Amino acid sequence: MLISNKNIFKLLNKLVFMKGKIYIVILLLLGLLGIKSLFHSGFYTSHDGRHQIIRLKHFHQGLLDGQLPVRWAGNALAGFGYPLFVFTYRLPFWLAEGWYLVSGNLGGAIKFVFIITYLASGLSMYWFSKKLWSSKLAGFLSGFLYLWAPYRFLNIFVRAALGEAVTFVFIPLVFLGLLNLRKNSKKKFFWLNLTAFSLAGVILSHAITLFLWLIPLISWFGFNLVKTKERIKYLISSFLSGLISLLLTTYYWLPAALERKNTIVADVFGGLGGYYQAHFVTLKQLLYSKWGYGFSMPGVKDDMMSFQVGIAQWLVVLTSLLLLFFTFTKFNKKIIKVVYSKIIFFLLTFFFSIYLMLANSNWLYVYINRFLMVDIPWRFLGVAVFCASILFGSLAVGLKNNFFKWGLIGFIFVLAFYGNRNHLKVNQYTYFPDSEYWQSEETSSEHNDYAPRGFNYTNNEKMKDQLNPESGESHNNLLERKSNFFKFKSQVESEKAEIITKLAYYPGWQLFIDGKKTEISYQDDGRIKIKLTQGDHLVELIFKETKLRLVSNLVSFLTLIVFISLGIKKYARIKR
């Protein structure tokens, strides 16, 4: 008895992919294949790789010195200190810190974060797509294409954009949370928390990425608002999740927003003025551009990195368009209303993200940058990759002919593997010992973006000693220096003396002379100056939280405590 093609595919569905766990295992294996280059010893050359290691070093030292949260990088900026973690994302470094404590290797800890978040992003996409299309196969397809996209490999192997790479874990979870909040279920508290904590994850991983996603997320919220019958409840729960995420992360974003004026960042980039205009790409580059390990240069001609969406991704989008065109009228109204409205949504979002990367959208940025902060248009590649991945999942439920469906899926897999065959390796491995990074006094940025305003780096970097007598006669002995603490003894023999410290002034530094808090002063070049009278003195400089930071910390801490308490009560009630 002959076995028909239909029965073969049924058998494949039942036996090979009987359980969702098999999808997950295969997805993880494919993910490991994609990032196998990270399992090599040493680190690798990249745009920000060294910067990420330097940041982790400063983060670890801050924790050792009792900073919680970490704000000040003590020996950055030529040893004067730098408000790095007032502004820089911190969640990726919490993840790296855990592995660093185990391994004792800075570069290995950064690679660890790239690996686990890359794999986790495939799982989060699997979860969202599975729920969206009510299909485990759909989840698997979306998870795969989300991992095997040129932009994902660009972020890891070329840019080493740690914060942005981590956000890929949370974006599908935010979409998933907003999808499920519209359902009137007993798990609403769970979905509200998932949405809130995932949004918080994006903010703490790379806040600028959230700006890129605001329009798609608001649109997705509107889409679900139209679909649900209980719109008031959905409005309230969605608003609460957004509010909670902001409260949880207040300790980071509020000081970062209000303290920018204390730094030179606006001078470095000229605000955001016309910065974005130099980084539009062409449609040709999005379709195909040669892989490289250089930088995105102003204009198009000199770009040394690839901005391609991906051959497989483009084919998925084209197939989705054809699916709509040829079959829209052949399905019953229920299928058109539920399934195809989702396809239309993600197709529109995909093409909108493509448009925002092209110079034609320049007029729109005039309005966007009044409210948001979008510095590099090609970062919308993340949105395009996300939408294409979701659309790949839709083929699992949209295509009814098994022979055609599995043939197309197989072809897209082959295209994804082939299209990324040259994207899976680093440019060059490096083998610097950790001591090289620990001795570094870098800020983790070539431009020292967040140097305190008024600090003269050119003149000050020549200062070698920790204490420099400026006037009068004094004998000084440095007793202790940490990232957030500076202590010395001074024997002043003249009537008065002034001593310049190797510390950059920034709000938060407090001066104590002989145990008494004293008004702090600083030179025109930004160095902290100590004024002493005749006699022996014990001088202490301590970096503490300002009132703004203390209030921000308190808001985040209380929010976390409240929701942990509510979660415990909810769990206890379920157990009963």
Phi and psi in degrees as a GROMACS rama.xvg file:
@    title "Ramachandran Plot"
@    xaxis  label "Phi"
@    yaxis  label "Psi"
@TYPE xy
-75.9283  144.164  LEU-2
-98.2007  124.445  ILE-3
-74.9514  160.443  SER-4
-57.6027  -36.6596  ASN-5
-61.7143  -44.281  LYS-6
-68.1303  -34.2509  ASN-7
-61.6033  -45.7277  ILE-8
-70.0078  -32.0355  PHE-9
-64.2372  -41.5802  LYS-10
-63.4707  -40.9887  LEU-11
-60.3987  -44.7818  LEU-12
-62.69  -40.6663  ASN-13
-80.026  -42.208  LYS-14
-88.8145  -47.2782  LEU-15
-74.2207  -42.9205  VAL-16
-117.276  48.2923  PHE-17
-69.0486  -38.3274  MET-18
-117.643  145.207  LYS-19
-61.2421  -24.1877  GLY-20
-63.7557  -32.508  LYS-21
-65.6176  -40.7687  ILE-22
-58.0901  -46.3046  TYR-23
-63.702  -43.9136  ILE-24
-61.0928  -47.2772  VAL-25
-63.6475  -40.2181  ILE-26
-60.8764  -44.2787  LEU-27
-65.8339  -38.8221  LEU-28
-64.6277  -41.8384  LEU-29
-66.0428  -35.3748  LEU-30
-64.6689  -43.7992  GLY-31
-62.263  -36.553  LEU-32
-62.6815  -38.9018  LEU-33
-66.1021  -31.8289  GLY-34
-115.919  26.5902  ILE-35
-58.5955  -27.108  LYS-36
-64.4714  -21.9749  SER-37
-77.0125  -11.6544  LEU-38
-87.1427  0.583705  PHE-39
-74.4124  149.754  HIS-40
-66.8585  158.658  SER-41
79.9291  -174.158  GLY-42
-112.327  -159.064  PHE-43
-151.758  155.049  TYR-44
-72.261  139.295  THR-45
-167.658  174.806  SER-46
-63.0073  -52.4828  HIS-47
-117.305  7.87265  ASP-48
-57.4673  -48.6908  GLY-49
-63.1855  -40.0381  ARG-50
-60.0175  -40.0998  HIS-51
-64.0368  -39.8625  GLN-52
-65.5209  -42.8644  ILE-53
-62.2214  -40.9311  ILE-54
-62.8762  -42.2664  ARG-55
-62.8964  -39.7223  LEU-56
-58.5006  -47.9341  LYS-57
-64.3904  -38.8257  HIS-58
-63.9325  -46.7089  PHE-59
-62.3393  -43.7923  HIS-60
-64.1721  -39.5488  GLN-61
-60.5351  -42.3619  GLY-62
-64.0778  -43.1689  LEU-63
-60.1235  -34.0337  LEU-64
-86.316  5.29978  ASP-65
89.3052  13.3479  GLY-66
-78.5829  121.96  GLN-67
-149.254  103.637  LEU-68
-76.2516  159.326  PRO-69
-70.2688  132.345  VAL-70
-126.134  -42.1025  ARG-71
-111.756  126.514  TRP-72
-91.2091  104.534  ALA-73
-63.6269  -39.7333  GLY-74
-110.917  17.9262  ASN-75
-78.321  176.236  ALA-76
55.4479  54.6321  LEU-77
61.2641  26.8914  ALA-78
92.6287  1.43795  GLY-79
-89.2548  -15.3341  PHE-80
95.6009  157.182  GLY-81
-159.417  134.656  TYR-82
-78.6769  52.1844  PRO-83
-55.2259  -52.3663  LEU-84
-91.2446  9.94998  PHE-85
-72.3783  -30.8123  VAL-86
-115.512  -33.6163  PHE-87
-80.0724  144.951  THR-88
-55.3382  153.376  TYR-89
-129.153  -20.2468  ARG-90
-57.5108  -44.119  LEU-91
-58.0328  -31.1735  PRO-92
-81.6796  -23.8995  PHE-93
-65.1266  -41.9773  TRP-94
-64.7746  -43.461  LEU-95
-66.632  -35.1678  ALA-96
-59.2725  -41.3594  GLU-97
-59.0113  -45.3203  GLY-98
-72.6885  -32.9274  TRP-99
-64.3822  -37.9593  TYR-100
-63.7809  -29.809  LEU-101
-82.9385  -45.0783  VAL-102
-95.3204  -29.6773  SER-103
72.2687  19.3729  GLY-104
-125.718  119.311  ASN-105
-65.3242  -50.5474  LEU-106
-62.7576  -39.3692  GLY-107
-63.135  -34.779  GLY-108
-68.1766  -38.5062  ALA-109
-66.5012  -43.4118  ILE-110
-62.4608  -37.1704  LYS-111
-57.7044  -43.462  PHE-112
-65.8304  -42.0784  VAL-113
-58.4151  -43.2667  PHE-114
-66.8412  -53.7397  ILE-115
-68.3856  -35.7171  ILE-116
-76.6469  -31.1855  THR-117
-62.2368  -48.3974  TYR-118
-66.0425  -42.292  LEU-119
-63.6166  -32.7838  ALA-120
-65.6875  -35.0591  SER-121
-63.876  -38.9688  GLY-122
-70.8496  -39.5858  LEU-123
-66.9765  -37.192  SER-124
-67.5126  -39.8976  MET-125
-56.6291  -45.9655  TYR-126
-62.5301  -47.759  TRP-127
-64.1214  -49.2465  PHE-128
-65.6252  -36.8777  SER-129
-61.0039  -43.4059  LYS-130
-70.0745  -39.5803  LYS-131
-65.4235  -45.6123  LEU-132
-100.914  0.321806  TRP-133
53.5063  46.5442  SER-134
-153.111  126.41  SER-135
-67.8415  -35.279  LYS-136
-62.7685  -41.8064  LEU-137
-59.7439  -43.1512  ALA-138
-59.787  -42.6211  GLY-139
-64.4767  -45.6974  PHE-140
-62.5356  -45.1041  LEU-141
-64.7609  -43.5621  SER-142
-59.6143  -41.6629  GLY-143
-63.4425  -50.6862  PHE-144
-68.6428  -27.1076  LEU-145
-67.0204  -34.1046  TYR-146
-80.9301  -43.1379  LEU-147
-95.5814  66.1233  TRP-148
-125.596  137.776  ALA-149
-51.5926  -38.4699  PRO-150
-65.7301  -31.7938  TYR-151
-65.0889  -43.0317  ARG-152
-71.5601  -32.3109  PHE-153
-61.4561  -45.7881  LEU-154
-62.8368  -33.6977  ASN-155
-89.0138  -54.2207  ILE-156
-86.9287  -27.1181  PHE-157
-101.684  -54.7145  VAL-158
-86.8686  -29.0164  ARG-159
52.7915  43.734  ALA-160
-82.2519  83.0226  ALA-161
-60.4557  -50.2064  LEU-162
-60.8143  -46.8452  GLY-163
-64.3224  -37.8942  GLU-164
-62.1171  -37.9071  ALA-165
-69.2494  -32.3251  VAL-166
-63.219  -22.624  THR-167
-63.0282  -19.8969  PHE-168
-71.9579  -40.9538  VAL-169
-87.7553  -29.0334  PHE-170
-57.3887  -48.8466  ILE-171
-60.4022  -31.7854  PRO-172
-70.8681  -34.2883  LEU-173
-65.174  -45.9576  VAL-174
-61.7618  -40.8569  PHE-175
-63.4322  -44.3421  LEU-176
-61.3941  -45.6777  GLY-177
-64.8787  -32.6562  LEU-178
-64.9319  -44.9836  LEU-179
-84.241  -17.1732  ASN-180
-65.9046  -22.3702  LEU-181
-77.2395  -12.6891  ARG-182
-89.6605  136.545  LYS-183
-86.5583  84.0466  ASN-184
-127.205  168.726  SER-185
-69.8287  -14.7345  LYS-186
-93.2163  13.5033  LYS-187
-59.2844  -38.1444  LYS-188
-61.5265  -39.046  PHE-189
-64.8968  -45.924  PHE-190
-68.0283  -35.2271  TRP-191
-62.0878  -44.9668  LEU-192
-67.6538  -39.0983  ASN-193
-60.9722  -44.7874  LEU-194
-62.4397  -46.4361  THR-195
-63.3824  -48.8022  ALA-196
-71.9731  -28.3684  PHE-197
-71.6274  -41.4273  SER-198
-61.0224  -41.8393  LEU-199
-61.577  -38.009  ALA-200
-61.181  -40.7022  GLY-201
-64.2853  -46.1102  VAL-202
-61.1396  -44.1115  ILE-203
-79.2278  -14.4291  LEU-204
-92.3192  -41.9033  SER-205
-171.044  90.3568  HIS-206
-58.5797  -35.2965  ALA-207
-61.4626  -31.6019  ILE-208
-60.7976  -35.1173  THR-209
-62.692  -35.9165  LEU-210
-61.078  -38.6575  PHE-211
-64.1  -31.8696  LEU-212
-95.3436  -4.30062  TRP-213
-60.1139  -46.062  LEU-214
-64.3033  -49.0864  ILE-215
-59.9943  -38.6564  PRO-216
-69.3429  -41.9165  LEU-217
-64.5094  -38.4258  ILE-218
-64.5987  -41.1825  SER-219
-65.693  -38.05  TRP-220
-61.3368  -46.3178  PHE-221
-62.8187  -39.1224  GLY-222
-59.3944  -46.8012  PHE-223
-72.8787  -29.6179  ASN-224
-63.809  -40.0181  LEU-225
-66.9241  -36.0623  VAL-226
-74.3832  -30.5263  LYS-227
-84.809  152.285  THR-228
-88.2222  -23.82  LYS-229
-102.966  72.4078  GLU-230
-70.0107  -35.2752  ARG-231
-64.7377  -45.495  ILE-232
-62.7294  -40.1625  LYS-233
-66.5441  -40.4915  TYR-234
-59.0694  -47.3703  LEU-235
-64.8801  -48.16  ILE-236
-65.5364  -37.9456  SER-237
-68.0371  -42.3715  SER-238
-61.9621  -42.7717  PHE-239
-62.2862  -41.4349  LEU-240
-63.7238  -40.6653  SER-241
-65.8181  -42.4942  GLY-242
-63.8347  -43.7053  LEU-243
-61.2439  -42.1383  ILE-244
-61.6718  -39.0856  SER-245
-68.3214  -40.5118  LEU-246
-66.5784  -40.6159  LEU-247
-62.3983  -32.7749  LEU-248
-105.701  11.5863  THR-249
-55.7822  -37.4034  THR-250
-60.2174  -21.146  TYR-251
-99.8253  -56.3737  TYR-252
-74.2335  -31.0516  TRP-253
-68.4916  -51.2599  LEU-254
-61.1389  -38.5681  PRO-255
-61.4109  -38.1289  ALA-256
-74.5668  -43.2573  ALA-257
-85.841  -16.2946  LEU-258
-99.8775  1.38246  GLU-259
-57.65  -32.5891  ARG-260
-64.7886  -18.2281  LYS-261
-84.0742  -0.485012  ASN-262
-123.618  177.261  THR-263
-97.3072  11.2376  ILE-264
-57.2767  -39.0644  VAL-265
-66.6528  -32.7967  ALA-266
-71.4537  -37.6743  ASP-267
-63.6506  -46.7091  VAL-268
-101.129  0.603863  PHE-269
63.1231  41.4593  GLY-270
69.3773  -142.077  GLY-271
-111.269  1.52224  LEU-272
-6.35348  -102.032  GLY-273
-108.196  18.3568  GLY-274
-59.4228  -43.546  TYR-275
-64.426  -28.1024  TYR-276
-64.0709  -24.2462  GLN-277
-83.913  -3.59662  ALA-278
-127.121  27.6654  HIS-279
-73.8279  155.508  PHE-280
-120.536  173.325  VAL-281
-101.684  162.149  THR-282
-62.094  -35.4625  LEU-283
-60.3082  -41.6995  LYS-284
-65.7742  -33.805  GLN-285
-72.5491  -32.0785  LEU-286
-75.4921  -46.852  LEU-287
-160.601  132.808  TYR-288
-146.345  140.969  SER-289
-59.8162  137.042  LYS-290
-70.1659  135.688  TRP-291
-153.645  168.145  GLY-292
-113.968  12.756  TYR-293
-86.5928  -157.858  GLY-294
-109.114  165.15  PHE-295
-79.8949  114.606  SER-296
-98.6742  156.503  MET-297
-56.1438  133.183  PRO-298
85.693  -159.257  GLY-299
-118.148  -36.2208  VAL-300
-57.0036  -40.6886  LYS-301
-99.7349  9.46651  ASP-302
-59.1937  136.87  ASP-303
-118.95  19.2146  MET-304
-138.797  163.448  MET-305
-92.9779  142.792  SER-306
-122.064  23.3162  PHE-307
-71.7528  141.183  GLN-308
-71.9306  -39.596  VAL-309
128.696  136.232  GLY-310
-61.2752  -46.3042  ILE-311
-63.1296  -39.7071  ALA-312
-64.3163  -42.2929  GLN-313
-64.7977  -38.422  TRP-314
-65.1677  -38.9071  LEU-315
-61.8735  -44.0507  VAL-316
-63.6676  -44.3032  VAL-317
-61.5999  -42.7036  LEU-318
-62.8528  -40.1644  THR-319
-63.9046  -39.7696  SER-320
-63.376  -44.9256  LEU-321
-65.0296  -37.4564  LEU-322
-59.678  -43.354  LEU-323
-66.2285  -44.1632  LEU-324
-65.4085  -44.8203  PHE-325
-86.1051  -25.57  PHE-326
-118.21  2.27759  THR-327
-56.6388  -42.5427  PHE-328
-88.5664  -5.6914  THR-329
-91.6072  -8.61864  LYS-330
-104.921  155.777  PHE-331
-67.1779  163.899  ASN-332
-61.4804  -33.1955  LYS-333
-63.1669  -45.2073  LYS-334
-65.5561  -42.886  ILE-335
-61.0808  -42.5359  ILE-336
-69.3833  -41.4976  LYS-337
-89.9042  -54.2857  VAL-338
-76.0934  -49.6215  VAL-339
-77.4704  -21.4134  TYR-340
-65.9016  -33.6718  SER-341
-68.4783  -41.7865  LYS-342
-61.9728  -43.7094  ILE-343
-60.8491  -42.8132  ILE-344
-58.751  -49.3756  PHE-345
-74.94  -26.3672  PHE-346
-67.5893  -45.9385  LEU-347
-61.806  -41.8516  LEU-348
-64.9941  -39.5336  THR-349
-59.5573  -51.8545  PHE-350
-69.7329  -29.4592  PHE-351
-66.3221  -41.0223  PHE-352
-65.6937  -36.8519  SER-353
-62.6682  -44.9986  ILE-354
-60.3576  -40.0477  TYR-355
-68.9038  -12.5024  LEU-356
-92.5644  -8.76439  MET-357
-97.6382  152.235  LEU-358
-61.8467  -23.3146  ALA-359
-59.2797  -23.6336  ASN-360
-88.8653  8.58895  SER-361
-53.6908  -39.9891  ASN-362
-60.0935  -32.5992  TRP-363
-72.5063  -31.8187  LEU-364
-67.6397  -24.2298  TYR-365
-58.2388  -37.3217  VAL-366
-86.7081  -40.9688  TYR-367
-58.4409  -46.1978  ILE-368
-77.8959  1.31967  ASN-369
-76.3001  -28.1434  ARG-370
-117.25  -31.4743  PHE-371
-115.311  -178.241  LEU-372
-131.332  92.2203  MET-373
-114.041  108.107  VAL-374
-95.2655  -30.9823  ASP-375
-129.724  105.894  ILE-376
-56.4793  -36.4141  PRO-377
-67.8456  -5.41172  TRP-378
-66.5907  -15.7844  ARG-379
-67.3694  -4.35502  PHE-380
-56.923  -32.8726  LEU-381
-61.2206  -39.519  GLY-382
-67.8252  -43.2641  VAL-383
-62.1823  -43.4462  ALA-384
-63.2087  -42.0734  VAL-385
-59.7203  -48.9948  PHE-386
-65.0101  -42.3611  CYS-387
-62.0928  -37.0324  ALA-388
-65.1421  -43.3002  SER-389
-63.5722  -40.9954  ILE-390
-65.475  -32.7739  LEU-391
-61.879  -39.5195  PHE-392
-63.2388  -32.6907  GLY-393
-65.2754  -24.9661  SER-394
-65.5532  -26.3427  LEU-395
-64.9318  -29.8082  ALA-396
-108.215  -18.835  VAL-397
-86.7379  -26.2698  GLY-398
-97.482  122.211  LEU-399
-95.1959  -24.8472  LYS-400
-80.0709  110.387  ASN-401
-60.0705  -42.0454  ASN-402
-61.0879  -47.184  PHE-403
-67.8974  -41.804  PHE-404
-60.6704  -52.8142  LYS-405
-69.3097  -32.6123  TRP-406
-64.6692  -43.7893  GLY-407
-67.0059  -43.7108  LEU-408
-59.0864  -45.0521  ILE-409
-61.4502  -41.2231  GLY-410
-65.2509  -40.2639  PHE-411
-65.9211  -38.3947  ILE-412
-60.4191  -46.1594  PHE-413
-60.672  -43.1109  VAL-414
-62.1231  -40.6837  LEU-415
-63.8122  -43.773  ALA-416
-65.582  -46.1563  PHE-417
-66.9911  -45.3026  TYR-418
-64.404  -25.0652  GLY-419
-106.134  11.3023  ASN-420
-59.9972  -29.3106  ARG-421
-99.0003  6.11678  ASN-422
-103.125  0.912608  HIS-423
-97.6215  14.7929  LEU-424
-131.794  158.035  LYS-425
-84.8925  167.538  VAL-426
-73.2588  -48.9239  ASN-427
-160.389  138.346  GLN-428
-83.4724  147.297  TYR-429
-124.367  155.731  THR-430
-135.25  45.5755  TYR-431
-73.4171  137.306  PHE-432
-71.0476  156.78  PRO-433
-59.5868  -28.5639  ASP-434
-58.7216  -30.4107  SER-435
-61.0197  -41.0751  GLU-436
-77.5609  -37.2307  TYR-437
-66.2119  -28.3455  TRP-438
-83.7627  -12.598  GLN-439
-70.8453  142.785  SER-440
-113.289  25.5533  GLU-441
-71.5115  160.298  GLU-442
-93.9194  -9.71716  THR-443
85.4739  15.2392  SER-444
-150.552  137.853  SER-445
-64.9607  -28.2577  GLU-446
-97.3247  -2.19187  HIS-447
50.1496  48.9367  ASN-448
-50.6786  -38.9819  ASP-449
-106.27  28.3919  TYR-450
-62.1607  140.443  ALA-451
-56.8885  138.718  PRO-452
-60.5847  133.923  ARG-453
94.1912  -11.6487  GLY-454
-76.9792  124.538  PHE-455
-95.6492  94.9209  ASN-456
-65.6647  -41.754  TYR-457
-58.4501  -44.2044  THR-458
-77.9894  -40.8906  ASN-459
-74.8153  -27.6577  ASN-460
-63.8163  -16.0895  GLU-461
-77.6199  -16.5328  LYS-462
-70.5274  121.835  MET-463
-100.4  -41.1448  LYS-464
-77.8126  150.245  ASP-465
-72.2777  -27.2809  GLN-466
-131.523  127.809  LEU-467
-125.59  110.652  ASN-468
-62.4876  124.911  PRO-469
-94.4495  -40.4602  GLU-470
-152.709  160.18  SER-471
76.3493  -175.904  GLY-472
-119.456  121.584  GLU-473
-148.406  150.662  SER-474
-115.393  120.577  HIS-475
-119.23  142.104  ASN-476
-134.025  111.864  ASN-477
-71.1402  123.561  LEU-478
-95.3693  -40.444  LEU-479
-158.604  140.524  GLU-480
-140.456  125.283  ARG-481
-121.153  -178.154  LYS-482
-63.1261  -31.3498  SER-483
-121.672  17.9689  ASN-484
-150.632  135.061  PHE-485
-140.021  120.566  PHE-486
-135.414  130.569  LYS-487
-150.233  159.356  PHE-488
-103.891  142.909  LYS-489
-134.858  130.403  SER-490
-109.282  105.724  GLN-491
-95.2954  120.478  VAL-492
-97.3585  -25.4376  GLU-493
-85.0759  174.47  SER-494
-63.0047  -39.6666  GLU-495
-141.046  157.887  LYS-496
-150.7  148.729  ALA-497
-122.97  132.389  GLU-498
-125.159  129.435  ILE-499
-95.525  128.171  ILE-500
-97.3659  158.052  THR-501
-86.9994  63.72  LYS-502
-138.999  131.617  LEU-503
-83.4596  132.331  ALA-504
-74.7409  137.503  TYR-505
-155.125  142.991  TYR-506
-49.7773  126.653  PRO-507
128.719  -28.3462  GLY-508
-72.885  131.804  TRP-509
-125.356  141.341  GLN-510
-109.799  131.82  LEU-511
-126.481  120.533  PHE-512
-111.409  117.55  ILE-513
55.1591  38.9013  ASP-514
83.2062  -2.95501  GLY-515
-106.434  128.432  LYS-516
-64.9418  131.479  LYS-517
-128.952  147.182  THR-518
-61.7181  133.666  GLU-519
-90.6063  144.61  ILE-520
-132.749  163.741  SER-521
-150.925  156.542  TYR-522
-69.4406  166.48  GLN-523
-62.7374  -24.3424  ASP-524
-89.4344  7.06271  ASP-525
93.2359  -0.921273  GLY-526
-85.5204  143.136  ARG-527
-72.0267  132.339  ILE-528
-112.783  135.23  LYS-529
-109.788  125.483  ILE-530
-105.448  123.51  LYS-531
-127.611  153.246  LEU-532
-100.416  174.477  THR-533
-60.2837  140.197  GLN-534
125.084  -175.083  GLY-535
-95.2805  135.962  ASP-536
-137.931  146.543  HIS-537
-108.616  119.115  LEU-538
-112.565  130.346  VAL-539
-129.353  132.493  GLU-540
-117.42  124.078  LEU-541
-125.532  130.235  ILE-542
-88.7024  113.381  PHE-543
-119.925  170.156  LYS-544
-74.9229  135  GLU-545
-72.6173  171.587  THR-546
-59.3205  -41.2421  LYS-547
-59.4304  -47.0246  LEU-548
-67.9273  -37.5788  ARG-549
-62.7343  -44.9609  LEU-550
-63.6409  -42.4524  VAL-551
-61.4926  -43.8571  SER-552
-60.4987  -43.1984  ASN-553
-64.5301  -42.8027  LEU-554
-59.7488  -47.3286  VAL-555
-65.4846  -42.3182  SER-556
-64.7333  -45.8067  PHE-557
-65.4626  -38.71  LEU-558
-60.6697  -44.409  THR-559
-63.3766  -44.0039  LEU-560
-62.3247  -44.4092  ILE-561
-59.4417  -44.462  VAL-562
-78.2589  -26.2907  PHE-563
-67.2309  -42.7147  ILE-564
-62.5154  -45.4022  SER-565
-63.5761  -38.2063  LEU-566
-63.9088  -42.0898  GLY-567
-63.8413  -43.3251  ILE-568
-63.6621  -42.0019  LYS-569
-63.4466  -43.432  LYS-570
-64.8909  -41.4767  TYR-571
-64.268  -36.8819  ALA-572
-66.8447  -39.7395  ARG-573
-65.2551  -39.9113  ILE-574
-62.8424  -33.5957  LYS-575
